Amino acid sequence: GHNVEKETAVDSLQLKQGMIHFHFDKRGRFWGVSWITGHYPNIIRYDEREKGRKIQSYEILTKLRSYHEISSVVEDKSGRIWLHGNMVLSYFDEVANEFQLVPSDSKSGQGIVYDFASDLFQDKEQNMWVATGNHGLYRFNPNHQYFTTVSHINQITKQTGTGGVLSFLQLSDDDILVGSWGDGIFRYNSKLQEKPFTAKFISKQPSLLF
Protein backbone atom coordinates (compact mmCIF):
# COMPACT_ATOMS: atom_id res chain seq x y z
CA GLY A 1 0.00 0.00 0.00
CA HIS A 2 0.92 3.64 0.07
CA ASN A 3 1.50 3.70 3.87
CA VAL A 4 3.57 0.62 4.66
CA GLU A 5 4.96 2.06 7.91
CA LYS A 6 1.43 2.93 9.14
CA GLU A 7 2.33 6.57 9.80
CA THR A 8 -0.73 8.24 11.31
CA ALA A 9 0.16 11.57 9.68
CA VAL A 10 -0.09 9.98 6.23
CA ASP A 11 -3.57 8.60 6.89
CA SER A 12 -4.74 11.79 8.59
CA LEU A 13 -3.67 13.99 5.67
CA GLN A 14 -5.21 11.86 2.92
CA LEU A 15 -7.66 14.57 1.87
CA LYS A 16 -5.08 17.38 1.76
CA GLN A 17 -4.33 17.38 -1.95
CA GLY A 18 -1.32 19.04 -3.61
CA MET A 19 0.90 18.97 -0.50
CA ILE A 20 4.42 20.41 -0.95
CA HIS A 21 7.31 21.82 1.13
CA PHE A 22 7.24 19.26 3.97
CA HIS A 23 9.00 19.93 7.27
CA PHE A 24 9.11 18.06 10.60
CA ASP A 25 10.03 20.47 13.40
CA LYS A 26 11.86 19.90 16.70
CA ARG A 27 8.56 19.32 18.48
CA GLY A 28 7.66 16.47 16.16
CA ARG A 29 5.02 18.44 14.29
CA PHE A 30 4.54 18.09 10.55
CA TRP A 31 4.23 21.20 8.38
CA GLY A 32 3.32 21.39 4.71
CA VAL A 33 1.80 23.69 2.12
CA SER A 34 -1.39 22.81 0.23
CA TRP A 35 -3.09 24.47 -2.74
CA ILE A 36 -6.31 22.55 -2.15
CA THR A 37 -8.33 25.78 -2.45
CA GLY A 38 -6.81 26.39 -5.89
CA HIS A 39 -6.44 30.14 -5.32
CA TYR A 40 -3.96 30.58 -2.48
CA PRO A 41 -1.68 28.37 -0.35
CA ASN A 42 -2.76 26.92 2.98
CA ILE A 43 -0.18 26.00 5.59
CA ILE A 44 -1.04 22.64 7.16
CA ARG A 45 0.21 21.57 10.60
CA TYR A 46 -0.22 18.06 11.99
CA ASP A 47 0.52 17.45 15.67
CA GLU A 48 0.14 13.87 16.86
CA ARG A 49 0.41 14.96 20.51
CA GLU A 50 -2.47 17.41 20.27
CA LYS A 51 -5.37 16.13 22.37
CA GLY A 52 -8.01 17.90 20.35
CA ARG A 53 -7.78 18.80 16.69
CA LYS A 54 -4.55 17.31 15.37
CA ILE A 55 -4.69 19.03 11.97
CA GLN A 56 -4.63 22.82 11.81
CA SER A 57 -4.84 24.91 8.64
CA TYR A 58 -3.48 28.45 8.37
CA GLU A 59 -3.45 31.12 5.68
CA ILE A 60 -1.90 34.56 5.28
CA LEU A 61 -4.10 35.83 2.44
CA THR A 62 -6.34 37.69 4.89
CA LYS A 63 -3.40 39.76 6.10
CA LEU A 64 -1.41 39.97 2.86
CA ARG A 65 -4.39 40.69 0.56
CA SER A 66 -2.49 39.78 -2.61
CA TYR A 67 -1.43 36.77 -4.66
CA HIS A 68 1.53 34.95 -3.11
CA GLU A 69 3.45 31.69 -3.26
CA ILE A 70 5.35 29.90 -0.50
CA SER A 71 8.74 28.50 -1.51
CA SER A 72 9.74 26.77 1.72
CA VAL A 73 9.00 26.13 5.40
CA VAL A 74 12.10 26.85 7.53
CA GLU A 75 12.77 26.31 11.24
CA ASP A 76 15.38 28.46 13.00
CA LYS A 77 17.57 27.32 15.91
CA SER A 78 15.06 28.57 18.49
CA GLY A 79 12.30 26.45 16.93
CA ARG A 80 10.47 29.33 15.26
CA ILE A 81 8.78 28.42 11.97
CA TRP A 82 9.28 30.72 8.95
CA LEU A 83 7.76 30.95 5.48
CA HIS A 84 9.37 32.67 2.52
CA GLY A 85 8.56 33.02 -1.15
CA ASN A 86 6.84 35.24 -3.69
CA MET A 87 5.54 38.28 -1.73
CA VAL A 88 5.98 36.28 1.50
CA LEU A 89 8.19 36.55 4.58
CA SER A 90 6.35 35.34 7.66
CA TYR A 91 6.86 33.58 11.00
CA PHE A 92 4.56 31.53 13.20
CA ASP A 93 3.45 33.12 16.47
CA GLU A 94 2.96 30.20 18.88
CA VAL A 95 1.03 32.29 21.42
CA ALA A 96 -1.41 33.81 18.93
CA ASN A 97 -1.49 30.54 16.93
CA GLU A 98 -1.16 32.37 13.61
CA PHE A 99 1.42 33.51 11.09
CA GLN A 100 2.69 37.08 11.37
CA LEU A 101 3.97 38.98 8.33
CA VAL A 102 7.32 40.70 8.09
CA PRO A 103 6.20 43.59 5.87
CA SER A 104 8.12 44.89 2.90
CA ASP A 105 9.12 48.40 4.01
CA SER A 106 10.50 50.76 1.36
CA LYS A 107 9.81 53.99 3.28
CA SER A 108 11.63 53.92 6.61
CA GLY A 109 15.01 52.74 5.33
CA GLN A 110 15.28 50.50 8.41
CA GLY A 111 13.34 47.46 7.25
CA ILE A 112 13.48 44.90 4.50
CA VAL A 113 12.27 45.48 0.95
CA TYR A 114 11.26 42.45 -1.08
CA ASP A 115 8.98 41.18 -3.80
CA PHE A 116 10.40 37.68 -3.64
CA ALA A 117 12.18 36.31 -0.55
CA SER A 118 14.10 33.60 -2.39
CA ASP A 119 16.08 32.03 0.46
CA LEU A 120 16.36 32.08 4.26
CA PHE A 121 19.40 31.01 6.28
CA GLN A 122 20.51 31.27 9.93
CA ASP A 123 24.19 31.61 10.82
CA LYS A 124 26.14 30.64 13.95
CA GLU A 125 25.35 33.96 15.65
CA GLN A 126 21.59 33.32 15.25
CA ASN A 127 21.30 36.02 12.58
CA MET A 128 18.79 35.35 9.80
CA TRP A 129 19.86 36.10 6.22
CA VAL A 130 17.21 36.84 3.61
CA ALA A 131 17.96 36.76 -0.10
CA THR A 132 15.56 38.80 -2.21
CA GLY A 133 14.80 38.66 -5.93
CA ASN A 134 15.83 42.21 -6.78
CA HIS A 135 16.40 44.14 -3.54
CA GLY A 136 19.66 42.66 -2.29
CA LEU A 137 20.67 40.70 0.79
CA TYR A 138 19.41 41.40 4.31
CA ARG A 139 20.58 40.25 7.71
CA PHE A 140 18.55 40.55 10.90
CA ASN A 141 18.39 39.10 14.37
CA PRO A 142 14.88 37.75 15.08
CA ASN A 143 15.38 38.38 18.80
CA HIS A 144 15.90 42.10 18.18
CA GLN A 145 13.99 42.55 14.90
CA TYR A 146 16.43 44.77 13.06
CA PHE A 147 17.79 44.53 9.54
CA THR A 148 21.17 45.19 7.93
CA THR A 149 21.20 45.94 4.19
CA VAL A 150 24.15 44.91 2.03
CA SER A 151 24.53 46.08 -1.58
CA HIS A 152 26.91 44.43 -4.03
CA ILE A 153 28.88 45.76 -7.01
CA ASN A 154 28.88 43.94 -10.35
CA GLN A 155 32.46 42.74 -10.79
CA ILE A 156 32.54 43.58 -14.50
CA THR A 157 30.56 46.83 -14.83
CA LYS A 158 31.62 48.19 -11.39
CA GLN A 159 28.06 49.44 -10.97
CA THR A 160 25.62 48.56 -8.19
CA GLY A 161 24.39 45.06 -8.97
CA THR A 162 20.82 44.47 -10.06
CA GLY A 163 20.85 40.68 -9.96
CA GLY A 164 18.96 38.92 -7.20
CA VAL A 165 20.84 37.12 -4.43
CA LEU A 166 20.17 33.39 -4.74
CA SER A 167 22.20 31.55 -2.10
CA PHE A 168 24.52 31.70 0.92
CA LEU A 169 27.26 29.53 2.38
CA GLN A 170 28.95 30.12 5.75
CA LEU A 171 32.60 29.02 5.75
CA SER A 172 34.58 27.52 8.64
CA ASP A 173 36.15 30.94 9.35
CA ASP A 174 32.64 32.47 9.61
CA ASP A 175 32.95 34.31 6.28
CA ILE A 176 29.82 34.26 4.12
CA LEU A 177 29.79 33.42 0.39
CA VAL A 178 26.89 34.92 -1.56
CA GLY A 179 25.84 33.81 -5.05
CA SER A 180 23.97 36.26 -7.27
CA TRP A 181 22.10 36.28 -10.58
CA GLY A 182 24.58 37.63 -13.12
CA ASP A 183 26.68 39.77 -10.75
CA GLY A 184 29.13 37.13 -9.50
CA ILE A 185 30.10 35.56 -6.16
CA PHE A 186 30.81 37.78 -3.15
CA ARG A 187 32.61 37.11 0.12
CA TYR A 188 31.93 38.97 3.38
CA ASN A 189 33.45 38.76 6.84
CA SER A 190 31.37 38.56 10.04
CA LYS A 191 31.01 42.39 10.02
CA LEU A 192 29.59 42.29 6.47
CA GLN A 193 32.72 43.88 5.03
CA GLU A 194 33.42 42.58 1.54
CA LYS A 195 36.56 40.53 1.02
CA PRO A 196 38.25 39.44 -2.24
CA PHE A 197 36.90 36.22 -3.68
CA THR A 198 39.82 34.58 -5.45
CA ALA A 199 38.76 30.99 -6.21
CA LYS A 200 40.66 30.05 -9.37
CA PHE A 201 38.05 27.58 -10.59
CA ILE A 202 35.33 30.25 -10.90
CA SER A 203 35.08 32.31 -14.08
CA LYS A 204 35.14 36.10 -13.62
CA GLN A 205 32.43 36.51 -16.24
CA PRO A 206 28.95 37.29 -14.88
CA SER A 207 26.93 34.14 -14.56
CA LEU A 208 24.00 32.55 -12.78
CA LEU A 209 25.23 31.19 -9.46
CA PHE A 210 23.22 29.22 -6.91
N, C-alpha and C positions, 0 to 999 in steps of 0.2 A: 504494500500500500504506500501511500504518500507520507505516512507518519509512523515509520517503523519503530522509532524510539519512544512512541507514545507521549510526545511532548504536549502538555496541556495547552501551552500557548498556541501551538499549531492548530489544534482542534477549536480553540476558542476564537481564533481569528479567521475562521473559514470564510465568513461572509465579507471580510474586508478586502475587496478586490483592488488590484493595481498597487500593491504594497511595495515600497522602495525605501532605500536609505535606512536599513536596519541598524539598531544599536542596542546592546545590553549594557546597562550602567552598573556602577559599583554596588548598587542596592539590589541588583538582580532583576530590575525592571526592564521590560522590552519596549523600545521606541521604534516607530516606523512612520512613514508618510504614505498617505493614501489619497488617490484622486477619485474616490468612489462617487463623489458628487458630480464630477465631470467639469466643474467650473473653477474650483480652487482647491488647494491641498489641505487635507486634514492631518493633524499629527495624532497618531494613535499611541497610547501607552497601555501596556498590559502588566499588571502587578499581581503575581500569584499569591502574595502574602496579604493582599487587601481582603478584609473580611466581607465587605459589601460588594460594590461594583468593581470587578477586576479590570474591566476595559474602560478607559476614559478616552474621549475624543476632544481635541482642541483645534481651534482655528484662530488665525490672526487677521482674517479679512475684515472683521468688524472694526478693528483698530486701524488697519492699514488703508482700507478703502480703495484699493487698486489691485490690478492683476499682479501676481507674484508667483515665484517658483522657489521651492526649497531644494538646495543642492546637497545638503548633508546635515546630519545630527551629530553634534560634537559634545563631548563631556570634558570639562576642564579638571584640574587636579583637585579642586575642592568638591567636585561632584556636581557642579552646576551644569545644566543642559543648555546648549546653544543651538540655534538654527542660523544658517546663512544661505544666501542665494540671490536670485534676481529680485531686487527691491526689498530684500529681507536681511536684517540682522536682529536677532531676538534671543532672549534667554528665559528660562522657565523659573517663575517665582513660586517656590514651594509653599510659602505661607498663603498666598492669594490663590494658588492652584490655577495659574494661568500664565501664558507667555506675555512678556513685556517687550516692547519694541525699543531698540536703540535707534532713535530717529536720525535721518540724514540731515545735517545742520550746515548749511552753506552761508549762514549769516553771522554767527558769533565769532567764527575763526578759531574756536576752542573745541569743536566737536569733530565728528567724522562726516565726510561727504561721500556718498556712494549711490550708484544705480544698481551695481552688481557686486555683492560681497563674495568674491570668488573662492577665497580660502580663509581658514581660521586655524591658528597655531598658538600653543602656549609654550613659552620658554622656561628655563630653569628658575628664573626669578619670578615666576607666576604672571609675567606680562602676557597679554593676549596680542597677537599680531593679526591684522586684518588686511588682506589683499583685496583691492577694488578693481573693477574693470577699467576705469579711466580716470580715477582720482587719486592714484598713488597708494602708498603703503602707510598704515597706521599702527601705532602701538599704544596700548592702554593697559592699566591695571584695574581689573574688575572690582578690586576691593576699595579703590579710590575713585573710579569712574572718571579718569582723565585720559586725554588722547595726545599722542605725539605724532606730528606729520613729518614725513620724510619724502622729499622730492628727489628724482634722479635725473642725471644728464645723459642724453644719448651719446655714446662713446664715439660716434662717427661725426654727427652734425654739431656736437658740443652745445646743443640747445636743450632746454628742459624737455624731458621725455614725455611722450604722449601715450606710449604703450602701457597697457594694463599690467600690473604685477600678478604673476600666476602662481608662484610657489616660494617656499622658504626652506632653508636647511640650517640648523644650528650645529656648528662645528665643535670639536672637543675643547678648543680654546675659547669658547663662548662667542666667537664671531658668527655673524649671520650672513648666509648667501641668499641672494634674492634673484629669481629669474623673472624676466619681463618679456612682453610681447614686442619684439622688434628693436628693443633698446639695449639689449645685452644682459650680462650677469653683473651683479654688484655685490660688494663685500663691505660689511659694516662691523665696527667693534661694539662692545656692550653699551657705549655711550651714543650709538647711532652716528658715529663719525665714519665717513667712507674711507675705505682702505683700498689699495691697488689689488686688482684681481689678475693674477699672472699665470693661471693654468695654461700650459703650453698646448694642451690637447683641444682647447676651445678656440674656434675661429673668432677673429675680431670683427667680422662682418655681422651686422644686425641680423638676428634670427629669432625664431620662436622657441623659447626655452621654458620648460616646465620644471 
